[in-house]
């Protein structure tokens, strides 16, 4: 399935490499799991990474832009066809509805897009694993610190109690 990488990164097709990089960072921060607690942002993060992997590479972007123009033209045609079918249905004409999906013509670009999708999924899995590992490590550190504090306050309390008894 063809994806509109420009809309994913919320940039125009005329964006520069610096604008693409900034948009990637902005979207990645906006949809990062740490900023969206309780919301599964995995798919959104995968799309953002996938879009960036294609658009940051000049050759891939050049091929993507050619395909993107064809995609936009296809969408306009299918929108017109949907409007026609809607009008025909209103006139009680029975038509079979077809689900039109755009197919990428450039085989090299299609391979690159599949590879970018795989890399984005792997990156998302790696990020989630790192977050989980950090959570485990943070829990261990917090537990260790709590134990140290318990010992410290326990011993301090015992000393204060002994001093209090000694004074009486």
C-alpha positions as CSV (number, residue, x, y, z in Angstrom):
1,X,0.0,0.0,0.0
2,X,1.4,3.4,-1.0
3,X,1.8,5.9,1.8
4,X,1.9,9.7,1.6
5,X,5.1,10.3,3.4
6,X,4.7,14.1,3.1
7,X,1.5,14.1,5.0
8,X,2.9,11.7,7.6
9,X,5.7,14.2,8.3
10,X,3.3,17.1,7.7
11,X,5.6,18.8,5.2
12,X,5.1,20.0,1.6
13,X,6.6,18.1,-1.3
14,X,9.0,21.0,-1.8
15,X,10.6,20.6,1.6
16,X,14.3,20.8,1.8
17,X,16.5,18.1,3.5
18,X,16.8,20.3,6.6
19,X,13.0,20.7,6.7
20,X,12.5,16.9,6.4
21,X,15.0,16.3,9.2
22,X,13.3,18.9,11.4
23,X,9.8,17.5,10.6
24,X,11.0,14.0,11.4
25,X,12.4,15.1,14.8
26,X,9.2,17.1,15.5
27,X,6.9,14.1,14.7
28,X,9.1,11.6,16.5
29,X,9.0,13.7,19.6
30,X,5.2,14.3,19.3
31,X,4.5,10.6,18.9
32,X,7.2,9.2,21.2
33,X,5.8,6.6,23.6
34,X,7.2,8.5,26.6
35,X,5.1,11.5,25.6
36,X,1.9,9.4,25.0
37,X,1.6,7.3,28.1
38,X,-1.3,4.9,27.8
39,X,-1.5,5.4,24.0
40,X,0.0,2.9,21.6
41,X,2.0,5.0,19.2
42,X,4.0,2.1,17.7
43,X,2.4,2.3,14.2
44,X,2.6,6.1,14.0
45,X,6.3,5.9,15.0
46,X,6.9,3.2,12.3
47,X,5.3,5.4,9.7
48,X,7.4,8.4,10.7
49,X,10.6,6.4,10.6
50,X,9.6,4.8,7.2
51,X,8.8,8.2,5.7
52,X,12.1,9.6,6.9
53,X,14.1,6.7,5.6
54,X,12.8,7.3,2.1
55,X,12.7,11.1,2.0
56,X,16.2,11.6,3.5
57,X,17.8,9.6,0.6
58,X,18.0,11.8,-2.5
59,X,17.7,8.9,-5.0
60,X,14.8,7.3,-3.1
61,X,13.1,10.6,-2.8
62,X,13.4,11.4,-6.5
63,X,11.8,8.0,-7.3
64,X,9.2,8.5,-4.6
65,X,8.3,12.0,-6.0
66,X,7.7,10.5,-9.5
67,X,5.4,7.8,-8.0
68,X,3.8,10.4,-5.6
69,X,2.7,12.4,-8.6
70,X,1.1,9.3,-10.1
71,X,-0.5,8.5,-6.8
72,X,-2.1,11.9,-6.5
73,X,-3.4,11.6,-10.0
74,X,-4.8,8.2,-9.2
75,X,-6.5,9.5,-6.0
76,X,-8.2,12.3,-8.0
77,X,-9.5,9.8,-10.5
78,X,-10.8,7.4,-7.9
79,X,-12.4,10.3,-6.1
80,X,-14.2,11.2,-9.3
81,X,-15.2,7.6,-9.8
82,X,-16.6,7.4,-6.2
83,X,-18.6,10.5,-6.8
84,X,-20.0,9.0,-10.1
85,X,-20.9,5.7,-8.3
86,X,-22.6,7.7,-5.5
87,X,-24.7,9.5,-8.1
88,X,-25.5,6.3,-9.9
89,X,-26.6,4.6,-6.6
90,X,-28.8,7.6,-5.9
91,X,-30.4,7.0,-9.3
92,X,-31.1,3.4,-8.2
93,X,-28.6,1.9,-10.6
94,X,-26.9,-1.2,-9.2
95,X,-23.2,-1.0,-9.5
96,X,-20.5,-3.2,-8.0
97,X,-18.2,-1.2,-5.8
98,X,-14.6,-1.8,-6.3
99,X,-11.9,-1.0,-3.7
100,X,-9.3,0.8,-5.7
101,X,-5.8,0.8,-4.3
102,X,-2.8,2.4,-5.9
103,X,0.0,0.0,-6.9
104,X,3.6,1.3,-7.1
105,X,5.0,1.0,-10.6
106,X,8.7,1.5,-9.8
107,X,9.9,-1.9,-8.6
108,X,13.1,-0.5,-7.1
109,X,11.2,2.1,-5.1
110,X,8.7,-0.6,-4.0
111,X,11.6,-2.7,-2.7
112,X,13.1,0.3,-0.9
113,X,9.7,1.1,0.6
114,X,9.3,-2.4,1.9
115,X,12.8,-2.3,3.3
116,X,12.2,1.0,4.9
117,X,9.0,-0.4,6.4
118,X,11.0,-3.4,7.8
119,X,13.6,-1.1,9.2
120,X,11.0,1.1,10.8
121,X,9.4,-1.9,12.4
122,X,12.7,-3.2,13.7
123,X,13.6,0.3,15.0
124,X,10.2,0.5,16.8
125,X,10.8,-3.0,18.4
126,X,14.3,-1.9,19.4
127,X,13.0,1.3,21.0
128,X,10.3,-0.5,22.9
129,X,12.8,-3.1,24.1
130,X,15.2,-0.2,25.2
131,X,12.3,1.5,27.1
132,X,11.4,-1.8,28.8
133,X,15.0,-2.4,29.7
134,X,15.3,1.1,31.1
135,X,12.1,0.6,33.1
136,X,13.5,-2.6,34.6
137,X,16.8,-0.9,35.4
138,X,15.1,2.1,36.9
139,X,13.0,-0.2,39.1
140,X,16.1,-2.0,40.3
141,X,17.8,1.2,41.0
142,X,14.8,2.6,42.9
143,X,14.5,-0.6,44.9
144,X,18.2,-0.5,45.8
145,X,17.9,3.2,46.8
146,X,14.8,2.5,48.9
147,X,16.6,-0.4,50.6
148,X,19.6,1.9,51.4
149,X,17.2,4.6,52.7
150,X,15.4,2.0,54.8
151,X,18.8,0.9,56.4
152,X,19.9,4.5,56.9
153,X,16.6,5.6,58.5
154,X,16.4,2.4,60.5
155,X,19.9,2.9,61.9
156,X,19.4,6.6,62.5
157,X,16.1,5.9,64.3
158,X,17.8,3.2,66.5
159,X,20.6,5.6,67.4
160,X,18.1,8.4,68.3
161,X,16.2,5.9,70.4
162,X,19.3,4.7,72.2
163,X,20.4,8.3,72.9
164,X,16.9,9.1,74.1
165,X,17.0,6.1,76.5
166,X,20.6,7.0,77.6
167,X,19.5,10.5,78.5
168,X,16.6,9.2,80.7
